[in-house]
């Protein structure tokens, strides 16, 4: 009896980190795939943080900053609209469901990055990728959004509002970046003592950045070898 009571005490004290927890039906052959797809925003956040820390590119920083603003607006909307999630998941997820943060996150990401590609702010050597990647990004955003409905975390209305808000904010933040941040704030930061200390820079003017970095590394190695 004492052992059972101790086990009950332990289990009652445990909690769940919902950030990485996805509930799905083990009897549904497709649910597991949608469960993996619905974790996509977490993978993107890790990629965001890695790029910001190691590349110090200001457009990437602006992109990430916009995503944080997007998440803050989603939080305010949920607290304001106060619409519950579908009844089947409401006992597990107690926060509000309108708009879907996953849908809003993914469409902000897909729309902002697609605009950057289509406007030539990010360039690939293979020109076809400039059009192919946006299609892939929007398809991925659609799959993540569909997963939220399929796994019954949200209603169709909740994800559609998330898509609309994310799309609108993605367009708006891209405009803010190009019309205000890039011409005025980026040069000021780049030449400031803070910018020099953290190596902040804007590399969008470089054609084929990967090739440019590769060639600079190779040339620097050649120069170093000649000095020896």
Secondary structure by P-SEA (a helix, b strand, c coil): caaaaaaaaaaaacccccccbbbbbccccaaaaaaaaaaaaaaaaaaaaaaaaccccaaaaaaaaaaaaaaaaaaaaaaaacccccccccccccccccccaaaaaaaaaaaaaaaaaaaccccccccccaaaaaaaaaaaaaaaaaaaaaaccccaaaaaaaaaaaaaaaaaaaaaaaaccccccaaaaaacaaaaaacccccccccaaaaaaaaaaaaaaaaaaaac
